[in-house]
Amino acid sequence: MVYIIVVYDMRADRTRLMLNFLRKYLTHVQNSVFEGEVTEGDLETIRNHTQTLLNPDESTIIYRIGSEKYVDRTVIGEDPTDESRFL
């Protein structure tokens, strides 16, 4: 497993495409930002499919981190990954 953070920049009318795709694999933590743990196979799928969704003037950055334990994550305000928020 590998921990990743995905940040994307797309035209506002097209962001729903990336949002719907990435929700299958990761947690939506901010506008245009996802994070979570995935398999190497899922990471390859994310890389490949993300490339097909982008127009020439759009971009995606995928930060690969060996494990979530190496992430020093500070949230100020409500944590969107806090699963206790959901019933």
Secondary structure by P-SEA (a helix, b strand, c coil): cccbbbbbbcccccaaaaaaaaaaccccccccbbbbbbcaaaaaaaaaaaaaacccccbbbbbbbcccccccccccccccccccccc
